[in-house]
Amino acid sequence: MKIAKNTIELKNSLPETVTLIAVSKTKPQSDLIEAYEVGQRDFGENKIQEMSEKWEHLPKDIHWHMIGHVQTNKVKYMAPFVHLIHAVDSLKLLKEIQKQALKNNRTIGCLIQIRIAQEETKFGFPAEELSSLVEAAKQFPNIEIKGLMGMASFTSNQEQIRQEFKNLAEIFSEFKLVKPESTILSMGMSSDYQMAIEEGSTMIRVGSKIFGERN
Ligand SMILES: *Cc1c(COP(=O)(O)O)cnc(C)c1O
């Protein structure tokens, strides 16, 4: 019952412009059902095998969000059903998504993950090269670039996190000038989603605050 209560409380506290992704990685299907039964339809996973198993067994009106890093050779497993891929960070990956989307006769929504964390991380696309990636993506009819995603540094320094969110929001507003149909800014997790919303997030990815701590 706790999961249902957490989901409802969180949802009711959000502005209407913000979509909640319930991050259910490592959690059993019964936990997802508890959230589903109070109306939650968007779930986030970071491992393809786990996401596929849950997709097979759970109601088909769930929107599955791949929020983790995607290896090119795994795209084919999610292409038949994935709703939105949050962490696209290379042209090579986009090409593979196009190929697999076409095979499945689908259009797949993608977000470009921008590297905003000051800490060293190998994930995320450099903001300076965003316009060339978007230009290249025009040749992919089965891909819809719906916006941007980012992850702040893993730090307790709140000012640093806020600054990183501000930077991403700035990049997003410039991005929208060239791609006005892009409406999604995916930023914010359990510990920082309120700040992310203050800085302009339209999609938050919340796990532990709904389902409890992961092991
Ligand atoms: C696990 C994860 C989350 C959710 O983290 P919580 O702190 O449990 O809310 C959000 N985004 C990504 C990319 C994740 O991997």
The ligand as an SDF file (V2000), in Angstrom:
LIG
                    3D

 15 15  0  0  0  0  0  0  0  0999 V2000
   17.9280    4.9300  -11.1130 C   0  0  0  0  0  0  0  0  0  0  0  0
   17.7450    6.1420  -11.9420 C   0  0  0  0  0  0  0  0  0  0  0  0
   16.8330    7.1550  -11.5670 C   0  0  0  0  0  0  0  0  0  0  0  0
   16.0120    7.1250  -10.2830 C   0  0  0  0  0  0  0  0  0  0  0  0
   16.8110    7.2780   -9.1570 O   0  0  0  0  0  0  0  0  0  0  0  0
   16.1670    7.5350   -7.7040 P   0  0  0  0  0  0  0  0  0  0  0  0
   17.2350    8.2380   -6.9650 O   0  0  0  0  0  0  0  0  0  0  0  0
   15.8540    6.2000   -7.1330 O   0  0  0  0  0  0  0  0  0  0  0  0
   14.9560    8.3640   -7.8890 O   0  0  0  0  0  0  0  0  0  0  0  0
   16.6750    8.2270  -12.4320 C   0  0  0  0  0  0  0  0  0  0  0  0
   17.3670    8.3230  -13.5870 N   0  0  0  0  0  0  0  0  0  0  0  0
   18.2480    7.3800  -13.9720 C   0  0  0  0  0  0  0  0  0  0  0  0
   18.9700    7.5550  -15.2510 C   0  0  0  0  0  0  0  0  0  0  0  0
   18.4740    6.2690  -13.1670 C   0  0  0  0  0  0  0  0  0  0  0  0
   19.3500    5.3370  -13.5590 O   0  0  0  0  0  0  0  0  0  0  0  0
  1  2  1  0
  2  3  1  0
  2 14  2  0
  3  4  1  0
  3 10  2  0
  4  5  1  0
  5  6  1  0
  6  7  2  0
  6  8  1  0
  6  9  1  0
 10 11  1  0
 11 12  2  0
 12 13  1  0
 12 14  1  0
 14 15  1  0
M  END
$$$$
